[in-house]
Amino acid sequence: MKTPLAFMHIPKSAGTALTNALLRLEPYKHEVHGWDRSLFGSYNDFHTWDQGRRPWLFLSPDEIEEKKNFISGHIGYSNIRKRYRNAYVFSIIRNPFNRLLSHWLFWRGKPDGLESDIGNYARHVYSARMPLCVFLNNSAIAPQIDNVAARMLLWPHPLIPDDDFIDDRNVNELISQAWERLNEFEFVDLYENPNWLDNFQTWLGQELELRKENETEIVPDNYRSNILAEITPETRDLIKLRIRVDEGLWNRLVQQKFGSHALEKLKDSVESTGIANFNVILSGISRNIITL
């Protein structure tokens, strides 16, 4: 309990629920939380944002407050280690196919008026209102949609461009480097592992109350579609391009925890279940809120 915890929260991977569960424990109530540049590329118009958010925007490592007992957020591993050298670092890795689609739908469901909150970055969020194939080709949001787990693990990196997609020639090298970095973490588990929360509580030595948080809601009427119509063969190829490093990491984790024989079966099951849930959100066939 005297050692600080550091959570590298990969977007749309149950991170908000886990963070808030930890904040309900006395030792971790006083946290450092925010975002660094790892998911923003060269975007620098933060002066257009609601300045109430400014304390949570870490535009340099020096802006990350030290000497707290818990740091969490969309913060690259390098910045965590610079400010919290002795922290126990942990993360949850989600199947990248589902993580990417969940991110697209989460943004697609955002209402008008975001400019008052995140300034001109709102135009990037609104790009999720376009067809999935157009969204996936938008290099301006590459840091948010292109191998996000690997970017957070390795940022900044000469083979990972700020405002473009990762070159296919560098995929294998980046998988190896990201895997080495992930092995420096004190705890890592799979979102798709039904026992991940039990494993985390055992590692932590405390029980947690995990609640539904930051859920993806049904898409508004004017932005509805059908997921099967969106995931054309061309679009599926684009998805593969945007997740190929992260998929390599996820595959290795699955093999490490469940054995190589489980990989294809788990992948098929996870993706088919994800597509069914995503279609509920995208088509509006149910008014229930789906946790993603």
N, C-alpha and C positions, 0 to 999 in steps of 0.2 A: 504493500500500500504506500510505501514511502518513495517508490520509484515511479516517475511520471509515465503516463500512458500517452501514446501518440497513434491516432487513427487516420490512416491515409484513406479517405472516403472517396471511392470511385463512384461517380454519379449513377443513380438508379440501380443501386446494389444493396438495398436495405440499410443504408448508412444512417439516414435520419432517425429511424427507429432505434438503432443500436446506440447512436450518440445520446439520444434523449434518455434511454434506459440507464446509461452510465451516469448521466447528470443527476439522476434521482438517487444515486449513492453518495453518501456524505463525503467520501474522500475526493470525489471528482466534480463537485458542484462548481468549482471555480475553474473554468476552462478558457482556453484560447481557441477561437473558432473563426474560420474565414476561408478566403480563396487567394491563391497566388496567381502568378502569370502562366502557370503550366497549361491551363486550358483556354488561354486567351490569345496566344500567338503574339503578333505585334500590335494588336488592338491597344490603343492608349487613350481613348476618349473618356476616361473615368470621371473627368470633370463634368460630364453631362449627366452623371448618375445622381440620384438622391444622395446628398452628402451625409445623410444619416447612416449610410452603408459604409462610408469611408473607413471607419475603424476596423472593418472586417475585410478590407482589401489590402493584401500584403504585396505591394508593388516592388519591394525589395526584402531580402531576408531580415534586415535590421528592423523592419517594422513589426516583426512577429515578437510579441511580448514573451519574455522568458520567465522561468521560475514559477510556472503554474504546474498543477499536477495532472492536467489533461489538455492535450491539443488535438483538435479534429478539424476536418474540413477537406475541401478540394485543394489540397496542398501537396506539391510534389515532394517525393521522398528526400531529395537533396536539401530542400529548405527545412524540412522537419529535422534532419540530422544536424544541419548547421546550428540550429537554435536549441535543440533538445538532444544533445549527443548521447545521453545515457538513458533515454526513454525506451520503454518497451513498445516497439512499433507493431501494429497489427493491421490487417485488412481482410475484406471479404471479396472474393473474385466471382463475378457472375458470368454465365455463358454469354459470350460477346454478341452472338446473333440476337438474343433476347434483350440484352442490355441496350443495343443500338436501337432496336425497334421501340423499346420502352421510352428511350430518350426522345425519339422523334414524336411519339404520341404525347409525351408529357409537354413538350413545347407546343405541339399542335393545339392542345387544349387551352393554352393560355389566352386570356381575354385581351381585347384592345386596351390601350392606355398604359402599357408597360413603360412608355417613355418617361413617365413621372417617377419611375422607380429605377430603371436601368438605362436611362438615356437613349442614345442612338444605338446601343447594343440590341435594343428591341427589334431592329430590323432583321438581325440574325435569328432571333427566336421566331419571328413571324415567318421565316423561310420554311419552317416546318409545315406551314399551311399549303405549300406546294406539293405536287406528287412526290412520292418517296424517291423516285429516280432522280428528280431534280434536286431534292434536298441532299442526296448522297454525292452529287457532283459539285456542290458548292464549296470550293476550296477556302472561302473566307471563314468557314466554321470547321475547318479541318481539325483544329485542336479539340473540338467537342465531339467529333464523330469518327475520327480516324484512329483506331487502336489506342483508346483512351487510357487503358490500364498501363500499357507500355510507356505511353507519354509521361504519365505521372511517376512511373518508376524511374525513368531514365532522363527526364528533363533537367537541364537543357542538354541537348545531344546533337552533334554535328550531322548525324544521319536522319534526324527528325526535324523537318522544316517547320517553321512557325505557321506559315500560311499556305501550305500545300500538303499533299498526301505523301505518305512514305513510299519511296521507290521500291518496287518489287525486288530489285537486286539486293536490297539490304535486309530483307525480311528474316532470313535465317540467322544472320549475325545479331539482329536486334532481339530475336527470341532468346538466343543464348545469353545475351547480356541482361535482358530483363529477368530471366530465370535466376541468374546469379544474384541479382539485386533482391529478388523476392525471397531468396534463401537467407538473406540477412534479417528478415523480419522474425520477431519472436512468436507471432501467431498468424497463420493464414488458413482460411478454409474456403470451401465452395458454397456459394449461395444455394446451389442445388442439392447440397448435402442435407438430408433431413435431420441430421444430428449436429449441424454446425453450432446451433445455440447452446446445446448441452456441452459440446466440446469447448466453446468459448467460456462458459461459466466454470467449467472444471479448471481451465487454464487461469482464469481470473481469481478463482477461489471465492466467488460470490454469486448468488442467484440474481437474475435480472427480470424485470417486468417489461417485456417487449410489447409495445402497442403498435397499432397501425398508424403510420405517420407518412405525410407527404405523398399521398396516394394519387395515382393517375386516374382521372375521372373520365366519364363518357365525353367524347368530343362533341362540341356544339354542332347544331344542325347544319350550318353552312359549310362545315369542314369535314363532313362525314364521307366515308368511302367504304370500300370492301377490301379487306387485307389481301385476299387472293388476287384481286384485280391490281393491287399495288405491287405485289411481289411477282412481277413477270420474270421470265428467264433472264432478261437483260438486267433487271433490278437485283435479282439474286446474285448475279455475277458481281455487281457493284458492292453488295453487302459483303461478299467474300473478300473483295479487295480492301474494304474498310476495317476488317476484323482479323486479317491474317496473322498479325503478330500476337494479338490478344488470344486468338484461338489456339495458337501454339502453346501459350502459357496455360490456358484452361485445360487443354488436352493433357499436358504434363501433370497438372494437379490431379486430374481425374485418375490418371494412371497411377500416380503416387498413392492416392487414398483408396482406390477401389480395384486397381489392377487394369492392365491393358485390355482385358477381355470385356470390361464394362463400358469402354469408351463409346463405341458406335451406338450401342443400345441406349445409353443415357443421353447422348446427343440427340438422337431421333426423338426420344420421349420428351426431352426438354423443349425442343424446337416446335414439335407438333402441339404440345400443350400451350406454349407461348402464343403461337399463331391463333389458336382458338380463343384465348383470352384477349389478345389484341383486337380480334375482329369484333368482340363485344364492345370494346371501347370505341373503335373506329366507326362501326356501323350504327351504334346506338340501339342494338337489338335488346339490350337490357338496361334498366336504369340503375342497376347496382353498381357500386364503386368496386373496382378490381384493384387489389394490392399488387403493385409491380415495383 
